[in-house]
């Protein structure tokens, strides 16, 4: 059984980032720490590995290269959006707000919908 820790669930705006996925072969059989929506979301997807750890413009890249590319995108963005902080810790929120201020971005949560 393969276990992936600290997976991020993108099913709703909460963007929970503490999910532990348990996979047998190519099937996700458990999503520990996920709510019922997140559990259903993950269990209906496979754990196939078709992509490298990072992509830049659809091409394989190292994680370091991807972080550098992401930093360049944020630095050059007109008004970047930091989103999905409704279920994160105070420390994570503080870091996200500091990042948004540094890059001239805005902070929003899914509750604005």
N, C-alpha and C positions, 0 to 999 in steps of 0.2 A: 504494500500500500504506500502510495506517495502522499506526503503531506506538504501543503503549501501554506506557510504562515503569513500573516499580515496582508492577505489579499484584500482588494478594495471592491466593494459591491457598488455598482453604478445603476442598480435597478430603480432607485428613487433618488430624490435630492439629498437624502441624509449622507450618502457617500461614506458608509461605514468602512473603516480601514483596518479592522482588527479581526477579519474573518479567517478562519483556519479551514482550508479545503482538504478533504480526504478523497483520494481517487484510487480506484481499483481499475487497472488497465487504463482505458481511456474514458471511464465514466466517473463523474463526481458523485460520490455516494453520501457525503455528509458535508455540511457547511456550518461548522461550529461557530457560535456567536452571532450567526445571522438570524434575523427575524423570520417570520413565516414567509414573507414575500421574497426575501433574499434567498432563503433555503430553496424555495420553488424555482427561483431564477437560476441558481447554480445547478440544481439537480437536473434541469432540462437542457443542460449544455454538456459537451464532452470536455475532456481534459487533454485533447490532442495538442501536440506541439507542432505547429506548422510554421511558426515564425521565430526568428532569432530574438534575443533579449531586447533588442532595440532596433528601430527603423528610423532612417532620416530620408524624407521624400520617397518612402516606400522601399528603400534599399537597406540591406543589413548594415548595422553599425555597432560599435562598442557602446557600452553604457556611458562611458566617459564622453565619447563623441556626442551621444544623444543629450546628455546633460548640458554640454557646451552649446549645442544647437538650440536647446530649449531656452537657455539663458540669453542667447542672441535674439531669439524671437521675442522674449519678454522685454528685453532692453529696447528693441526697436519698435515695439507695439505702440499704437496710438493711445489706446485706453484698455489695458488688459483687465480681465475680470477674474477675481478670486471668488470661487463659488463652492457651495456645498459644505458649510461649516457647522451645520445644525447639531451634529452629534459628535463633535470632537472635543478634546480636552481644552481647558482654558489656555494651557501652554501652546497647543497647536493653533488655536485662534490667535493668540498673541503673535506667534511667528508668521501666520498668514497675513495679518494686518500689517505687520512690519514690512513684509515683502511687498504688499500692495502699495504701501507708502513709498518704499524705495524705488519702485518702478513706475510710479504715477498711475497706479491702477485703482480700481473700485472693488469694494467687497459687497457681496450680495449672498443671500441664502435662498433656499427653495421656498421659504415662506412668503416671499414677495409675489409668488405666482397667485 
